[in-house]
């Protein structure tokens, strides 16, 4: 499969996904639809999971690559538009194959606990190790490519979600929210 630029990849993915939606649509439903649209383009399906990461971890998303699926885990307490940034970033890693870690024989105990949402039982230090998965996690080009995917997905938030779906241009406030989201600041600028 030839890889597109982040812009071409996300534009085509969202055009294909938009055909399956009737706005206004719930943000999580949109993200699940994006994953369903992307799955046939990859070597395995993409499943989305929302969890609450401990604040002190500084992690808002991680992708677990199994033989039979990708599991994209997104911070559940992030604002909806920031969830788009996080999910888009992780989906970019799936599409561009810059995950760097694969669980061929099954997920680690930490990953299984994370997905089971047994928050008291999750070894968060192991989850943090999964999030800083490989040399790709520190490769500026791979991270920028993934971040462009997240920012492009978030830029389409108001066209896909909520009462403003499909209308108007972003306001100064929504631009500030997007910048804040891309910088990972949940509280605003």
Biotite code that builds the C-alpha atoms (Angstrom):
import biotite.structure as struc

atoms = struc.array([
    struc.Atom([0.000, 0.000, 0.000], chain_id="A", res_id=1, res_name="UNK", atom_name="CA", element="C"),
    struc.Atom([1.443, 3.347, -0.947], chain_id="A", res_id=2, res_name="UNK", atom_name="CA", element="C"),
    struc.Atom([1.344, 5.902, 1.825], chain_id="A", res_id=3, res_name="UNK", atom_name="CA", element="C"),
    struc.Atom([-0.230, 9.298, 1.327], chain_id="A", res_id=4, res_name="UNK", atom_name="CA", element="C"),
    struc.Atom([0.793, 12.503, 3.031], chain_id="A", res_id=5, res_name="UNK", atom_name="CA", element="C"),
    struc.Atom([-1.012, 13.162, 6.340], chain_id="A", res_id=6, res_name="UNK", atom_name="CA", element="C"),
    struc.Atom([-3.210, 15.742, 4.587], chain_id="A", res_id=7, res_name="UNK", atom_name="CA", element="C"),
    struc.Atom([-4.255, 13.444, 1.733], chain_id="A", res_id=8, res_name="UNK", atom_name="CA", element="C"),
    struc.Atom([-4.682, 10.499, 4.092], chain_id="A", res_id=9, res_name="UNK", atom_name="CA", element="C"),
    struc.Atom([-6.951, 12.388, 6.531], chain_id="A", res_id=10, res_name="UNK", atom_name="CA", element="C"),
    struc.Atom([-8.894, 14.245, 3.844], chain_id="A", res_id=11, res_name="UNK", atom_name="CA", element="C"),
    struc.Atom([-9.779, 10.989, 2.062], chain_id="A", res_id=12, res_name="UNK", atom_name="CA", element="C"),
    struc.Atom([-10.475, 9.149, 5.322], chain_id="A", res_id=13, res_name="UNK", atom_name="CA", element="C"),
    struc.Atom([-12.853, 11.881, 6.500], chain_id="A", res_id=14, res_name="UNK", atom_name="CA", element="C"),
    struc.Atom([-14.623, 12.115, 3.128], chain_id="A", res_id=15, res_name="UNK", atom_name="CA", element="C"),
    struc.Atom([-15.235, 8.368, 3.269], chain_id="A", res_id=16, res_name="UNK", atom_name="CA", element="C"),
    struc.Atom([-16.299, 8.517, 6.926], chain_id="A", res_id=17, res_name="UNK", atom_name="CA", element="C"),
    struc.Atom([-18.607, 11.516, 6.433], chain_id="A", res_id=18, res_name="UNK", atom_name="CA", element="C"),
    struc.Atom([-20.675, 9.455, 3.981], chain_id="A", res_id=19, res_name="UNK", atom_name="CA", element="C"),
    struc.Atom([-21.568, 7.123, 6.854], chain_id="A", res_id=20, res_name="UNK", atom_name="CA", element="C"),
    struc.Atom([-22.635, 9.877, 9.290], chain_id="A", res_id=21, res_name="UNK", atom_name="CA", element="C"),
    struc.Atom([-25.751, 11.987, 9.747], chain_id="A", res_id=22, res_name="UNK", atom_name="CA", element="C"),
    struc.Atom([-24.683, 15.161, 11.596], chain_id="A", res_id=23, res_name="UNK", atom_name="CA", element="C"),
    struc.Atom([-24.916, 16.251, 14.255], chain_id="A", res_id=24, res_name="UNK", atom_name="CA", element="C"),
    struc.Atom([-23.122, 13.214, 15.620], chain_id="A", res_id=25, res_name="UNK", atom_name="CA", element="C"),
    struc.Atom([-21.691, 12.289, 19.007], chain_id="A", res_id=26, res_name="UNK", atom_name="CA", element="C"),
    struc.Atom([-17.878, 12.794, 19.089], chain_id="A", res_id=27, res_name="UNK", atom_name="CA", element="C"),
    struc.Atom([-17.174, 9.203, 20.173], chain_id="A", res_id=28, res_name="UNK", atom_name="CA", element="C"),
    struc.Atom([-19.466, 7.899, 17.421], chain_id="A", res_id=29, res_name="UNK", atom_name="CA", element="C"),
    struc.Atom([-17.518, 9.949, 14.861], chain_id="A", res_id=30, res_name="UNK", atom_name="CA", element="C"),
    struc.Atom([-14.201, 8.571, 16.109], chain_id="A", res_id=31, res_name="UNK", atom_name="CA", element="C"),
    struc.Atom([-15.555, 5.011, 16.027], chain_id="A", res_id=32, res_name="UNK", atom_name="CA", element="C"),
    struc.Atom([-16.776, 5.613, 12.464], chain_id="A", res_id=33, res_name="UNK", atom_name="CA", element="C"),
    struc.Atom([-13.316, 6.910, 11.494], chain_id="A", res_id=34, res_name="UNK", atom_name="CA", element="C"),
    struc.Atom([-11.777, 3.709, 12.898], chain_id="A", res_id=35, res_name="UNK", atom_name="CA", element="C"),
    struc.Atom([-14.326, 1.564, 11.013], chain_id="A", res_id=36, res_name="UNK", atom_name="CA", element="C"),
    struc.Atom([-13.532, 3.414, 7.776], chain_id="A", res_id=37, res_name="UNK", atom_name="CA", element="C"),
    struc.Atom([-9.769, 3.086, 8.285], chain_id="A", res_id=38, res_name="UNK", atom_name="CA", element="C"),
    struc.Atom([-9.765, -0.610, 9.231], chain_id="A", res_id=39, res_name="UNK", atom_name="CA", element="C"),
    struc.Atom([-10.090, -2.021, 5.671], chain_id="A", res_id=40, res_name="UNK", atom_name="CA", element="C"),
    struc.Atom([-7.137, 0.149, 4.572], chain_id="A", res_id=41, res_name="UNK", atom_name="CA", element="C"),
    struc.Atom([-4.839, -1.418, 7.163], chain_id="A", res_id=42, res_name="UNK", atom_name="CA", element="C"),
    struc.Atom([-3.604, -4.926, 7.796], chain_id="A", res_id=43, res_name="UNK", atom_name="CA", element="C"),
    struc.Atom([-6.069, -5.365, 10.703], chain_id="A", res_id=44, res_name="UNK", atom_name="CA", element="C"),
    struc.Atom([-9.128, -3.688, 12.262], chain_id="A", res_id=45, res_name="UNK", atom_name="CA", element="C"),
    struc.Atom([-8.870, -0.647, 14.527], chain_id="A", res_id=46, res_name="UNK", atom_name="CA", element="C"),
    struc.Atom([-10.785, -0.614, 17.817], chain_id="A", res_id=47, res_name="UNK", atom_name="CA", element="C"),
    struc.Atom([-11.174, 2.498, 19.947], chain_id="A", res_id=48, res_name="UNK", atom_name="CA", element="C"),
    struc.Atom([-11.168, 2.484, 23.751], chain_id="A", res_id=49, res_name="UNK", atom_name="CA", element="C"),
    struc.Atom([-11.555, 5.418, 26.153], chain_id="A", res_id=50, res_name="UNK", atom_name="CA", element="C"),
    struc.Atom([-9.889, 5.280, 29.604], chain_id="A", res_id=51, res_name="UNK", atom_name="CA", element="C"),
    struc.Atom([-8.833, 7.728, 32.286], chain_id="A", res_id=52, res_name="UNK", atom_name="CA", element="C"),
    struc.Atom([-5.065, 7.926, 32.586], chain_id="A", res_id=53, res_name="UNK", atom_name="CA", element="C"),
    struc.Atom([-3.599, 9.220, 35.885], chain_id="A", res_id=54, res_name="UNK", atom_name="CA", element="C"),
    struc.Atom([-2.839, 12.959, 35.579], chain_id="A", res_id=55, res_name="UNK", atom_name="CA", element="C"),
    struc.Atom([0.785, 12.557, 36.629], chain_id="A", res_id=56, res_name="UNK", atom_name="CA", element="C"),
    struc.Atom([1.528, 10.220, 33.705], chain_id="A", res_id=57, res_name="UNK", atom_name="CA", element="C"),
    struc.Atom([1.393, 12.894, 31.040], chain_id="A", res_id=58, res_name="UNK", atom_name="CA", element="C"),
    struc.Atom([-0.012, 10.354, 28.570], chain_id="A", res_id=59, res_name="UNK", atom_name="CA", element="C"),
    struc.Atom([-3.229, 10.936, 26.675], chain_id="A", res_id=60, res_name="UNK", atom_name="CA", element="C"),
    struc.Atom([-3.130, 8.104, 24.164], chain_id="A", res_id=61, res_name="UNK", atom_name="CA", element="C"),
    struc.Atom([-1.463, 4.839, 23.266], chain_id="A", res_id=62, res_name="UNK", atom_name="CA", element="C"),
    struc.Atom([-1.965, 2.229, 20.555], chain_id="A", res_id=63, res_name="UNK", atom_name="CA", element="C"),
    struc.Atom([-1.603, -1.479, 21.176], chain_id="A", res_id=64, res_name="UNK", atom_name="CA", element="C"),
    struc.Atom([-0.795, -3.483, 18.032], chain_id="A", res_id=65, res_name="UNK", atom_name="CA", element="C"),
    struc.Atom([-1.936, -7.090, 18.202], chain_id="A", res_id=66, res_name="UNK", atom_name="CA", element="C"),
    struc.Atom([-1.814, -9.640, 15.396], chain_id="A", res_id=67, res_name="UNK", atom_name="CA", element="C"),
    struc.Atom([-5.559, -9.356, 14.892], chain_id="A", res_id=68, res_name="UNK", atom_name="CA", element="C"),
    struc.Atom([-6.275, -5.681, 15.685], chain_id="A", res_id=69, res_name="UNK", atom_name="CA", element="C"),
    struc.Atom([-5.019, -2.252, 16.660], chain_id="A", res_id=70, res_name="UNK", atom_name="CA", element="C"),
    struc.Atom([-6.445, -0.916, 19.909], chain_id="A", res_id=71, res_name="UNK", atom_name="CA", element="C"),
    struc.Atom([-6.303, 2.878, 20.104], chain_id="A", res_id=72, res_name="UNK", atom_name="CA", element="C"),
    struc.Atom([-6.654, 4.012, 23.718], chain_id="A", res_id=73, res_name="UNK", atom_name="CA", element="C"),
    struc.Atom([-7.681, 7.660, 24.254], chain_id="A", res_id=74, res_name="UNK", atom_name="CA", element="C"),
    struc.Atom([-7.944, 9.771, 27.431], chain_id="A", res_id=75, res_name="UNK", atom_name="CA", element="C"),
    struc.Atom([-11.638, 9.779, 28.333], chain_id="A", res_id=76, res_name="UNK", atom_name="CA", element="C"),
    struc.Atom([-11.546, 13.000, 30.382], chain_id="A", res_id=77, res_name="UNK", atom_name="CA", element="C"),
    struc.Atom([-10.001, 15.107, 27.598], chain_id="A", res_id=78, res_name="UNK", atom_name="CA", element="C"),
    struc.Atom([-12.317, 17.645, 25.941], chain_id="A", res_id=79, res_name="UNK", atom_name="CA", element="C"),
    struc.Atom([-14.030, 16.145, 22.899], chain_id="A", res_id=80, res_name="UNK", atom_name="CA", element="C"),
    struc.Atom([-11.993, 18.154, 20.384], chain_id="A", res_id=81, res_name="UNK", atom_name="CA", element="C"),
    struc.Atom([-8.771, 17.060, 22.090], chain_id="A", res_id=82, res_name="UNK", atom_name="CA", element="C"),
    struc.Atom([-9.937, 13.430, 21.821], chain_id="A", res_id=83, res_name="UNK", atom_name="CA", element="C"),
    struc.Atom([-9.872, 14.017, 18.059], chain_id="A", res_id=84, res_name="UNK", atom_name="CA", element="C"),
    struc.Atom([-6.250, 15.215, 18.276], chain_id="A", res_id=85, res_name="UNK", atom_name="CA", element="C"),
    struc.Atom([-5.259, 12.194, 20.377], chain_id="A", res_id=86, res_name="UNK", atom_name="CA", element="C"),
    struc.Atom([-7.121, 9.621, 18.267], chain_id="A", res_id=87, res_name="UNK", atom_name="CA", element="C"),
    struc.Atom([-5.903, 11.174, 15.007], chain_id="A", res_id=88, res_name="UNK", atom_name="CA", element="C"),
    struc.Atom([-2.310, 11.089, 16.252], chain_id="A", res_id=89, res_name="UNK", atom_name="CA", element="C"),
    struc.Atom([-2.582, 7.402, 17.168], chain_id="A", res_id=90, res_name="UNK", atom_name="CA", element="C"),
    struc.Atom([-4.382, 6.553, 13.906], chain_id="A", res_id=91, res_name="UNK", atom_name="CA", element="C"),
    struc.Atom([-1.552, 8.303, 12.059], chain_id="A", res_id=92, res_name="UNK", atom_name="CA", element="C"),
    struc.Atom([0.903, 5.932, 13.748], chain_id="A", res_id=93, res_name="UNK", atom_name="CA", element="C"),
    struc.Atom([-1.265, 2.976, 12.649], chain_id="A", res_id=94, res_name="UNK", atom_name="CA", element="C"),
    struc.Atom([-1.511, 4.183, 9.044], chain_id="A", res_id=95, res_name="UNK", atom_name="CA", element="C"),
    struc.Atom([2.156, 5.130, 8.686], chain_id="A", res_id=96, res_name="UNK", atom_name="CA", element="C"),
    struc.Atom([3.227, 2.006, 10.636], chain_id="A", res_id=97, res_name="UNK", atom_name="CA", element="C"),
    struc.Atom([5.379, 3.885, 13.140], chain_id="A", res_id=98, res_name="UNK", atom_name="CA", element="C"),
    struc.Atom([4.148, 2.087, 16.240], chain_id="A", res_id=99, res_name="UNK", atom_name="CA", element="C"),
    struc.Atom([7.341, 0.127, 16.798], chain_id="A", res_id=100, res_name="UNK", atom_name="CA", element="C"),
    struc.Atom([5.851, -2.404, 19.261], chain_id="A", res_id=101, res_name="UNK", atom_name="CA", element="C"),
    struc.Atom([3.814, -5.452, 18.364], chain_id="A", res_id=102, res_name="UNK", atom_name="CA", element="C"),
    struc.Atom([2.190, -7.998, 20.673], chain_id="A", res_id=103, res_name="UNK", atom_name="CA", element="C"),
    struc.Atom([2.119, -11.145, 18.500], chain_id="A", res_id=104, res_name="UNK", atom_name="CA", element="C"),
    struc.Atom([1.361, -13.588, 21.314], chain_id="A", res_id=105, res_name="UNK", atom_name="CA", element="C"),
    struc.Atom([-1.139, -11.386, 23.089], chain_id="A", res_id=106, res_name="UNK", atom_name="CA", element="C"),
    struc.Atom([-1.139, -8.274, 25.193], chain_id="A", res_id=107, res_name="UNK", atom_name="CA", element="C"),
    struc.Atom([0.912, -7.824, 28.323], chain_id="A", res_id=108, res_name="UNK", atom_name="CA", element="C"),
    struc.Atom([-0.817, -7.990, 31.702], chain_id="A", res_id=109, res_name="UNK", atom_name="CA", element="C"),
    struc.Atom([-0.623, -4.186, 31.927], chain_id="A", res_id=110, res_name="UNK", atom_name="CA", element="C"),
    struc.Atom([-2.398, -3.768, 28.595], chain_id="A", res_id=111, res_name="UNK", atom_name="CA", element="C"),
    struc.Atom([-5.088, -6.306, 29.488], chain_id="A", res_id=112, res_name="UNK", atom_name="CA", element="C"),
    struc.Atom([-5.761, -4.512, 32.785], chain_id="A", res_id=113, res_name="UNK", atom_name="CA", element="C"),
    struc.Atom([-5.865, -1.149, 31.031], chain_id="A", res_id=114, res_name="UNK", atom_name="CA", element="C"),
    struc.Atom([-8.468, -2.406, 28.582], chain_id="A", res_id=115, res_name="UNK", atom_name="CA", element="C"),
    struc.Atom([-10.480, -4.048, 31.360], chain_id="A", res_id=116, res_name="UNK", atom_name="CA", element="C"),
    struc.Atom([-10.633, -0.620, 33.101], chain_id="A", res_id=117, res_name="UNK", atom_name="CA", element="C"),
    struc.Atom([-9.537, -2.023, 36.437], chain_id="A", res_id=118, res_name="UNK", atom_name="CA", element="C"),
    struc.Atom([-7.849, 1.297, 37.226], chain_id="A", res_id=119, res_name="UNK", atom_name="CA", element="C"),
    struc.Atom([-6.729, 0.239, 40.707], chain_id="A", res_id=120, res_name="UNK", atom_name="CA", element="C"),
    struc.Atom([-5.022, -2.803, 39.241], chain_id="A", res_id=121, res_name="UNK", atom_name="CA", element="C"),
    struc.Atom([-3.268, -1.203, 36.251], chain_id="A", res_id=122, res_name="UNK", atom_name="CA", element="C"),
    struc.Atom([0.554, -1.091, 36.466], chain_id="A", res_id=123, res_name="UNK", atom_name="CA", element="C"),
    struc.Atom([0.734, 2.449, 35.108], chain_id="A", res_id=124, res_name="UNK", atom_name="CA", element="C"),
    struc.Atom([4.540, 2.406, 34.839], chain_id="A", res_id=125, res_name="UNK", atom_name="CA", element="C"),
    struc.Atom([4.232, -0.422, 32.306], chain_id="A", res_id=126, res_name="UNK", atom_name="CA", element="C"),
    struc.Atom([1.571, 1.517, 30.409], chain_id="A", res_id=127, res_name="UNK", atom_name="CA", element="C"),
    struc.Atom([3.941, 4.510, 30.294], chain_id="A", res_id=128, res_name="UNK", atom_name="CA", element="C"),
    struc.Atom([6.596, 2.193, 28.849], chain_id="A", res_id=129, res_name="UNK", atom_name="CA", element="C"),
    struc.Atom([4.105, 1.106, 26.159], chain_id="A", res_id=130, res_name="UNK", atom_name="CA", element="C"),
    struc.Atom([3.450, 4.756, 25.268], chain_id="A", res_id=131, res_name="UNK", atom_name="CA", element="C"),
    struc.Atom([7.162, 5.440, 24.760], chain_id="A", res_id=132, res_name="UNK", atom_name="CA", element="C"),
    struc.Atom([7.264, 2.356, 22.656], chain_id="A", res_id=133, res_name="UNK", atom_name="CA", element="C"),
    struc.Atom([10.401, 2.535, 20.528], chain_id="A", res_id=134, res_name="UNK", atom_name="CA", element="C"),
    struc.Atom([12.829, 4.646, 18.588], chain_id="A", res_id=135, res_name="UNK", atom_name="CA", element="C"),
    struc.Atom([9.809, 5.696, 16.474], chain_id="A", res_id=136, res_name="UNK", atom_name="CA", element="C"),
    struc.Atom([8.379, 7.367, 19.591], chain_id="A", res_id=137, res_name="UNK", atom_name="CA", element="C"),
    struc.Atom([11.337, 9.731, 19.597], chain_id="A", res_id=138, res_name="UNK", atom_name="CA", element="C"),
    struc.Atom([11.667, 10.041, 15.815], chain_id="A", res_id=139, res_name="UNK", atom_name="CA", element="C"),
    struc.Atom([10.685, 13.667, 15.141], chain_id="A", res_id=140, res_name="UNK", atom_name="CA", element="C"),
    struc.Atom([9.511, 12.923, 11.596], chain_id="A", res_id=141, res_name="UNK", atom_name="CA", element="C"),
    struc.Atom([7.249, 10.038, 12.681], chain_id="A", res_id=142, res_name="UNK", atom_name="CA", element="C"),
    struc.Atom([5.852, 12.082, 15.567], chain_id="A", res_id=143, res_name="UNK", atom_name="CA", element="C"),
    struc.Atom([5.243, 15.138, 13.370], chain_id="A", res_id=144, res_name="UNK", atom_name="CA", element="C"),
    struc.Atom([3.510, 12.978, 10.751], chain_id="A", res_id=145, res_name="UNK", atom_name="CA", element="C"),
    struc.Atom([1.248, 11.513, 13.453], chain_id="A", res_id=146, res_name="UNK", atom_name="CA", element="C"),
    struc.Atom([0.640, 14.932, 15.028], chain_id="A", res_id=147, res_name="UNK", atom_name="CA", element="C"),
    struc.Atom([-0.411, 16.368, 11.662], chain_id="A", res_id=148, res_name="UNK", atom_name="CA", element="C"),
    struc.Atom([-3.006, 13.598, 11.464], chain_id="A", res_id=149, res_name="UNK", atom_name="CA", element="C"),
    struc.Atom([-4.313, 14.520, 14.923], chain_id="A", res_id=150, res_name="UNK", atom_name="CA", element="C"),
    struc.Atom([-4.462, 18.229, 14.161], chain_id="A", res_id=151, res_name="UNK", atom_name="CA", element="C"),
    struc.Atom([-6.175, 17.660, 10.813], chain_id="A", res_id=152, res_name="UNK", atom_name="CA", element="C"),
    struc.Atom([-8.785, 15.402, 12.403], chain_id="A", res_id=153, res_name="UNK", atom_name="CA", element="C"),
    struc.Atom([-9.439, 17.979, 15.139], chain_id="A", res_id=154, res_name="UNK", atom_name="CA", element="C"),
    struc.Atom([-9.725, 20.745, 12.537], chain_id="A", res_id=155, res_name="UNK", atom_name="CA", element="C"),
    struc.Atom([-12.786, 18.921, 11.144], chain_id="A", res_id=156, res_name="UNK", atom_name="CA", element="C"),
    struc.Atom([-14.412, 18.555, 14.577], chain_id="A", res_id=157, res_name="UNK", atom_name="CA", element="C"),
    struc.Atom([-17.123, 21.194, 14.088], chain_id="A", res_id=158, res_name="UNK", atom_name="CA", element="C"),
    struc.Atom([-17.960, 19.928, 10.606], chain_id="A", res_id=159, res_name="UNK", atom_name="CA", element="C"),
    struc.Atom([-18.600, 16.432, 11.955], chain_id="A", res_id=160, res_name="UNK", atom_name="CA", element="C"),
    struc.Atom([-19.943, 17.023, 15.467], chain_id="A", res_id=161, res_name="UNK", atom_name="CA", element="C"),
    struc.Atom([-22.465, 19.130, 17.304], chain_id="A", res_id=162, res_name="UNK", atom_name="CA", element="C"),
    struc.Atom([-24.904, 21.901, 16.470], chain_id="A", res_id=163, res_name="UNK", atom_name="CA", element="C"),
    struc.Atom([-22.384, 23.691, 14.231], chain_id="A", res_id=164, res_name="UNK", atom_name="CA", element="C"),
    struc.Atom([-21.831, 20.600, 12.089], chain_id="A", res_id=165, res_name="UNK", atom_name="CA", element="C"),
    struc.Atom([-21.120, 21.527, 8.499], chain_id="A", res_id=166, res_name="UNK", atom_name="CA", element="C"),
    struc.Atom([-21.516, 25.293, 8.927], chain_id="A", res_id=167, res_name="UNK", atom_name="CA", element="C"),
    struc.Atom([-19.241, 28.293, 9.129], chain_id="A", res_id=168, res_name="UNK", atom_name="CA", element="C"),
    struc.Atom([-15.567, 28.833, 9.722], chain_id="A", res_id=169, res_name="UNK", atom_name="CA", element="C"),
    struc.Atom([-13.685, 28.369, 12.985], chain_id="A", res_id=170, res_name="UNK", atom_name="CA", element="C"),
    struc.Atom([-13.912, 31.331, 15.311], chain_id="A", res_id=171, res_name="UNK", atom_name="CA", element="C"),
    struc.Atom([-11.033, 32.846, 17.253], chain_id="A", res_id=172, res_name="UNK", atom_name="CA", element="C"),
    struc.Atom([-12.214, 30.805, 20.240], chain_id="A", res_id=173, res_name="UNK", atom_name="CA", element="C"),
    struc.Atom([-12.197, 27.504, 18.324], chain_id="A", res_id=174, res_name="UNK", atom_name="CA", element="C"),
    struc.Atom([-8.741, 28.282, 16.923], chain_id="A", res_id=175, res_name="UNK", atom_name="CA", element="C"),
    struc.Atom([-7.481, 28.882, 20.469], chain_id="A", res_id=176, res_name="UNK", atom_name="CA", element="C"),
    struc.Atom([-9.096, 25.622, 21.571], chain_id="A", res_id=177, res_name="UNK", atom_name="CA", element="C"),
    struc.Atom([-7.365, 23.765, 18.727], chain_id="A", res_id=178, res_name="UNK", atom_name="CA", element="C"),
    struc.Atom([-3.998, 25.243, 19.612], chain_id="A", res_id=179, res_name="UNK", atom_name="CA", element="C"),
    struc.Atom([-4.543, 24.433, 23.254], chain_id="A", res_id=180, res_name="UNK", atom_name="CA", element="C"),
    struc.Atom([-5.566, 20.873, 22.369], chain_id="A", res_id=181, res_name="UNK", atom_name="CA", element="C"),
    struc.Atom([-2.532, 20.313, 20.174], chain_id="A", res_id=182, res_name="UNK", atom_name="CA", element="C"),
    struc.Atom([-0.294, 21.461, 23.009], chain_id="A", res_id=183, res_name="UNK", atom_name="CA", element="C"),
    struc.Atom([-2.019, 19.088, 25.408], chain_id="A", res_id=184, res_name="UNK", atom_name="CA", element="C"),
    struc.Atom([-3.331, 21.785, 27.728], chain_id="A", res_id=185, res_name="UNK", atom_name="CA", element="C"),
    struc.Atom([-6.750, 20.583, 28.894], chain_id="A", res_id=186, res_name="UNK", atom_name="CA", element="C"),
    struc.Atom([-7.458, 23.861, 30.720], chain_id="A", res_id=187, res_name="UNK", atom_name="CA", element="C"),
    struc.Atom([-7.163, 26.278, 27.807], chain_id="A", res_id=188, res_name="UNK", atom_name="CA", element="C"),
    struc.Atom([-4.439, 28.742, 26.854], chain_id="A", res_id=189, res_name="UNK", atom_name="CA", element="C"),
])
